[in-house]
Amino acid sequence: MTHADGMLALNSFNPNSDGTSPPTRVLISRRRDTFGDGVPLFYRDPVHFVSASGVWVRDQDGFDYLDAYNNVPSVGHCHPHVIEAVSRQVATLNTRTRYLLDVVTSYAERLLGTFPRDLSKVLFTSSGTESVDLAMRLARLHTGGTGFIVTRFAYHGHSTAVAEITPAFGPGVPLGANVRLVDAPDGYRRPGPVAPRFARDVAAAIADLERHGIVFAGLVLDTVCSSDGPFVDPPGFLQDVVSVVKGAGGVFIADEVQPYRRRHVGFRAARRVARHRSDGQANGQRDAHRRRGDEPRCHAGLYRPLRLFQYLRREHGLLRGSVGSA
């Protein structure tokens, strides 16, 4: 497999591979019978998880994996406060936002209290795909354009509209005719100043859209380029490209399902914190690691969001408003 096959193909399970245990084969067969072949299954030897706690997930054989990969739990798996809050609300009321609900409005007020002042409204969605789809609709409405730019191996989601800006799916899912690709801001494979080069690449893509009669709507970017990299240096390198996008009348859409740990703060400050910690919380391993029995535990490799939130509010005064416990 190569990157050209699509980012998801790099980690995908090959049903013709050897070495998978019989029980795992049975579960894979049941999964295919119910889900079909369109849902990716990761790893040469797929992992069967049965429980989780904090930063650890456990498989059916009792192995614990350090979870530095999944983007669903932002305060760790099975956090007791989250369990209690969800259970309490489900036992009280579970309905939609088309009615007056104090709990939803209060949460929105607290959430907006952590945002920059220019971000004064919030819309709740159920997934990253839905969020990007909605952002694209808003960008089209605001700009009157239909042209979007994404990085070359980006993953943004799987609805019809969002799949058209997701080159990670590979050749089996064609990109939209109004979509242009740019290289990610990679300072390793493309030596030299990252910020001006990335801004020039995006400007060239905007010009190509205009040359083909397509009005530019926006740049959709995972702000750490996790599918292409990740690439996070130098701090503040996105400022140039944001200026280019806005100068062309487009919208900068930050798809932060992956870099959610830093979404409440400015790029520069968040990355300064993450890059300069030396206790392993920010610069540890980047994938799942196994341990069993008395084998040494790895550092988390993740800066816990709540700790980062509290640190930045206390040390740098970056967050405005009064926010209670999560």
C-alpha positions as CSV (number, residue, x, y, z in Angstrom):
1,M,0.0,0.0,0.0
2,T,1.1,3.6,-0.7
3,H,-0.3,7.0,0.2
4,A,-1.6,7.1,-3.4
5,D,-4.0,4.2,-2.4
6,G,-5.5,6.5,0.2
7,M,-4.6,7.2,3.8
8,L,-7.1,4.7,5.3
9,A,-5.6,1.9,3.1
10,L,-2.2,2.2,4.9
11,N,-3.6,0.8,8.1
12,S,-6.4,-1.4,6.7
13,F,-6.8,-5.1,7.4
14,N,-6.1,-7.4,4.6
15,P,-8.5,-10.3,4.6
16,N,-5.9,-12.5,2.8
17,S,-3.3,-12.1,5.5
18,D,-2.2,-14.9,7.7
19,G,-1.8,-15.1,11.4
20,T,-5.2,-13.9,12.6
21,S,-6.6,-16.2,15.3
22,P,-9.7,-18.3,14.7
23,P,-11.9,-16.3,17.2
24,T,-10.9,-13.1,15.5
25,R,-11.7,-14.5,12.1
26,V,-15.2,-15.4,13.3
27,L,-15.8,-11.8,14.6
28,I,-14.4,-10.4,11.3
29,S,-16.8,-12.6,9.4
30,R,-19.7,-11.5,11.5
31,R,-18.7,-7.9,11.1
32,R,-18.6,-8.2,7.3
33,D,-22.0,-10.0,7.2
34,T,-23.6,-7.1,9.1
35,F,-21.5,-4.0,8.0
36,G,-20.4,-5.0,4.6
37,D,-17.0,-4.1,3.1
38,G,-17.4,-0.3,3.2
39,V,-16.4,0.2,6.8
40,P,-12.6,0.3,7.3
41,L,-11.1,-2.3,9.7
42,F,-7.6,-1.3,10.9
43,Y,-4.4,-3.3,11.3
44,R,-3.0,-6.5,9.9
45,D,-4.1,-8.3,13.0
46,P,-7.3,-6.4,14.0
47,V,-7.6,-5.5,17.7
48,H,-10.7,-6.7,19.6
49,F,-11.3,-4.2,22.5
50,V,-13.5,-5.1,25.4
51,S,-13.0,-2.3,27.9
52,A,-11.2,1.0,28.6
53,S,-10.2,3.3,31.5
54,G,-8.4,6.6,31.3
55,V,-5.7,6.4,28.6
56,W,-5.8,2.6,28.4
57,V,-8.0,0.3,26.3
58,R,-8.0,-3.5,26.9
59,D,-8.3,-6.3,24.4
60,Q,-9.9,-9.7,24.8
61,D,-6.6,-11.3,25.8
62,G,-6.0,-8.8,28.7
63,F,-3.5,-6.6,26.9
64,D,-3.7,-2.9,27.6
65,Y,-3.0,-0.5,24.8
66,L,-2.0,3.1,25.4
67,D,-4.6,5.1,23.4
68,A,-2.8,7.9,21.7
69,Y,-4.9,7.5,18.6
70,N,-8.7,7.8,19.1
71,N,-10.3,11.2,18.9
72,V,-13.6,10.4,20.6
73,P,-12.8,10.6,24.4
74,S,-11.2,14.0,25.2
75,V,-10.9,13.4,28.9
76,G,-10.0,9.7,28.8
77,H,-12.1,6.7,28.5
78,C,-14.9,6.0,31.0
79,H,-14.3,9.2,33.0
80,P,-16.5,8.9,36.1
81,H,-17.7,12.5,35.9
82,V,-18.8,12.0,32.2
83,I,-20.5,8.7,33.1
84,E,-22.4,10.3,35.9
85,A,-23.4,13.4,33.9
86,V,-24.6,11.4,30.8
87,S,-26.5,8.9,33.0
88,R,-28.2,11.7,35.0
89,Q,-29.3,13.5,31.8
90,V,-30.5,10.4,30.0
91,A,-32.5,9.5,33.1
92,T,-34.1,13.0,33.1
93,L,-34.7,14.0,29.5
94,N,-33.2,13.2,26.1
95,T,-34.7,15.3,23.3
96,R,-33.7,17.8,20.5
97,T,-32.7,21.4,20.6
98,R,-35.9,22.6,18.9
99,Y,-37.4,23.1,22.3
100,L,-36.4,25.4,25.2
101,L,-33.8,23.6,27.2
102,D,-31.9,25.2,30.0
103,V,-29.1,22.6,30.1
104,V,-28.3,23.1,26.4
105,T,-28.3,26.9,26.6
106,S,-26.2,26.9,29.8
107,Y,-23.7,24.6,28.1
108,A,-23.6,26.8,25.0
109,E,-22.9,29.8,27.2
110,R,-20.1,28.1,29.1
111,L,-18.6,26.8,25.8
112,L,-18.7,30.2,24.2
113,G,-16.9,31.6,27.2
114,T,-13.8,29.7,26.2
115,F,-13.8,31.0,22.6
116,P,-12.2,34.0,21.0
117,R,-14.6,37.0,21.1
118,D,-15.3,36.8,17.3
119,L,-16.8,33.3,17.7
120,S,-20.0,34.3,19.4
121,K,-22.4,31.6,18.1
122,V,-22.4,27.8,18.4
123,L,-24.2,25.0,16.5
124,F,-24.2,21.5,17.9
125,T,-23.6,18.5,15.7
126,S,-23.3,14.8,16.2
127,S,-20.1,14.0,14.4
128,G,-17.0,15.5,12.7
129,T,-18.5,14.7,9.3
130,E,-21.7,16.6,10.1
131,S,-19.7,19.6,11.4
132,V,-17.6,19.9,8.3
133,D,-20.7,19.4,6.1
134,L,-22.4,22.3,7.9
135,A,-19.3,24.5,7.8
136,M,-19.1,24.0,4.0
137,R,-22.8,24.9,3.6
138,L,-22.2,28.1,5.7
139,A,-19.1,28.9,3.6
140,R,-21.1,28.5,0.3
141,L,-23.9,30.7,1.7
142,H,-21.4,33.4,2.9
143,T,-19.2,33.6,-0.2
144,G,-21.5,32.5,-3.0
145,G,-18.7,30.2,-4.0
146,T,-18.4,26.4,-4.4
147,G,-14.6,25.9,-4.6
148,F,-12.7,24.3,-1.8
149,I,-9.1,23.6,-1.1
150,V,-7.7,20.8,1.1
151,T,-4.3,19.2,1.7
152,R,-3.3,16.3,-0.4
153,F,-3.9,13.4,2.0
154,A,-6.6,15.0,4.1
155,Y,-9.4,13.2,5.8
156,H,-12.5,15.2,6.6
157,G,-15.5,12.9,6.7
158,H,-17.8,10.6,4.7
159,S,-21.0,12.4,3.8
160,T,-21.4,13.0,0.0
161,A,-20.2,16.6,0.2
162,V,-17.4,16.0,2.7
163,A,-16.2,12.8,0.9
164,E,-15.6,15.0,-2.2
165,I,-12.9,16.9,-0.2
166,T,-11.4,13.8,1.4
167,P,-8.5,12.5,-0.7
168,A,-7.7,10.0,2.0
169,F,-10.3,7.7,0.6
170,G,-8.2,7.1,-2.5
171,P,-9.2,6.7,-6.1
172,G,-12.3,4.8,-5.2
173,V,-14.0,8.0,-4.0
174,P,-13.5,10.8,-6.6
175,L,-12.8,14.3,-5.5
176,G,-15.3,17.0,-6.4
177,A,-14.7,19.0,-9.6
178,N,-14.6,22.2,-7.5
179,V,-11.9,20.8,-5.2
180,R,-8.1,21.6,-5.4
181,L,-5.3,19.9,-3.5
182,V,-2.2,21.5,-2.0
183,D,0.8,19.9,-0.3
184,A,0.7,20.0,3.5
185,P,3.0,22.5,5.3
186,D,5.8,20.0,5.5
187,G,9.1,21.6,6.6
188,Y,10.9,18.2,6.6
189,R,10.4,16.9,3.0
190,R,10.2,20.5,1.6
191,P,13.0,22.4,3.4
192,G,12.6,26.2,3.7
193,P,10.1,28.6,5.4
194,V,6.9,26.7,5.9
195,A,4.4,29.6,6.3
196,P,5.1,31.6,3.1
197,R,5.3,28.5,0.9
198,F,2.0,27.1,2.2
199,A,0.4,30.5,1.7
200,R,1.7,30.6,-1.9
201,D,0.5,27.1,-2.6
202,V,-3.0,28.0,-1.5
203,A,-2.9,31.2,-3.4
204,A,-2.0,29.3,-6.6
205,A,-4.9,26.9,-6.0
206,I,-7.3,29.8,-5.5
207,A,-6.1,31.3,-8.8
208,D,-6.6,27.9,-10.6
209,L,-10.2,27.8,-9.3
210,E,-10.8,31.3,-10.6
211,R,-9.2,30.5,-13.9
212,H,-11.8,27.7,-14.3
213,G,-14.7,30.0,-13.4
214,I,-15.1,28.6,-9.9
215,V,-15.7,31.1,-7.1
216,F,-13.5,30.3,-4.1
217,A,-15.5,29.3,-0.9
218,G,-12.9,28.2,1.6
219,L,-9.8,26.3,2.8
220,V,-10.7,23.3,4.9
221,L,-7.8,22.3,7.1
222,D,-7.1,19.9,9.9
223,T,-4.9,22.4,11.8
224,V,-2.2,19.9,12.7
225,C,-2.5,18.1,9.3
226,S,-2.7,14.8,11.1
227,S,-3.5,12.7,8.0
228,D,-0.6,14.3,6.1
229,G,1.8,14.5,9.0
230,P,1.3,15.7,11.6
231,F,2.8,19.1,11.1
232,V,2.7,21.7,13.9
233,D,5.8,23.8,13.4
234,P,6.7,26.6,13.5
235,P,4.1,28.1,15.9
236,G,1.8,30.5,14.1
237,F,2.6,29.2,10.6
238,L,-1.1,29.3,9.6
239,Q,-1.4,33.1,10.0
240,D,-0.1,33.7,6.4
241,V,-2.5,31.3,4.8
242,V,-5.5,32.6,6.7
243,S,-4.7,36.1,5.5
244,V,-4.5,34.7,1.9
245,V,-7.9,32.9,2.3
246,K,-9.7,36.0,3.7
247,G,-8.1,38.3,1.2
248,A,-9.6,36.2,-1.6
249,G,-13.0,36.4,0.0
250,G,-13.0,32.8,1.3
251,V,-13.6,31.2,4.7
252,F,-10.9,29.4,6.7
253,I,-12.6,26.2,8.1
254,A,-10.6,24.6,10.9
255,D,-11.6,20.9,11.1
256,E,-10.4,20.2,14.6
257,V,-11.7,16.7,15.2
258,Q,-8.1,15.6,15.4
259,P,-6.4,18.6,17.1
260,Y,-9.3,19.0,19.6
261,R,-6.9,19.2,22.5
262,R,-6.0,22.7,21.5
263,R,-9.2,24.0,20.0
264,H,-10.0,26.5,22.8
265,V,-6.7,28.4,22.5
266,G,-4.6,30.2,19.9
267,F,-2.3,28.1,17.7
268,R,0.8,29.8,19.0
269,A,0.2,29.4,22.7
270,A,-1.2,25.9,22.6
271,R,1.7,24.6,20.5
272,R,4.2,26.4,22.8
273,V,2.8,24.4,25.7
274,A,2.7,21.1,23.8
275,R,6.2,21.5,22.3
276,H,8.1,22.5,25.5
277,R,6.8,20.0,28.0
278,S,9.4,17.5,29.0
279,D,7.4,15.0,31.1
280,G,6.2,12.9,28.2
281,Q,2.6,14.2,28.3
282,A,3.0,16.1,25.1
283,N,5.9,14.5,23.2
284,G,5.4,10.8,23.8
285,Q,4.6,7.9,21.4
286,R,2.1,8.6,18.7
287,D,0.3,5.3,18.4
288,A,-1.1,2.6,20.6
289,H,1.5,0.7,22.7
290,R,1.0,-2.5,24.5
291,R,1.8,-3.5,28.0
292,R,1.0,-6.6,30.2
293,G,1.6,-7.5,33.8
294,D,4.6,-5.7,35.1
295,E,6.0,-4.4,31.8
296,P,6.9,-0.7,31.9
297,R,4.1,1.7,31.2
298,C,4.6,4.3,28.4
299,H,3.9,7.9,28.9
300,A,0.5,9.0,27.6
301,G,1.7,10.9,24.6
302,L,-1.3,13.1,25.1
303,Y,-1.6,16.4,27.0
304,R,-4.9,15.9,28.8
305,P,-7.3,18.6,27.6
306,L,-8.6,19.6,31.0
307,R,-5.1,20.1,32.3
308,L,-4.1,22.1,29.2
309,F,-7.3,24.2,29.6
310,Q,-6.5,24.9,33.3
311,Y,-2.9,25.6,32.6
312,L,-3.5,28.1,29.9
313,R,-6.2,29.9,31.8
314,R,-4.0,30.1,34.9
315,E,-0.6,30.8,33.4
316,H,-1.4,32.8,30.2
317,G,-4.8,34.3,30.7
318,L,-5.8,33.1,27.2
319,L,-9.3,32.0,28.0
320,R,-12.0,34.5,28.7
321,G,-15.3,34.1,30.6
322,S,-16.1,32.0,33.7
323,V,-16.2,28.3,33.1
324,G,-17.2,25.8,35.7
325,S,-16.2,22.2,36.0
326,A,-16.8,20.2,32.8
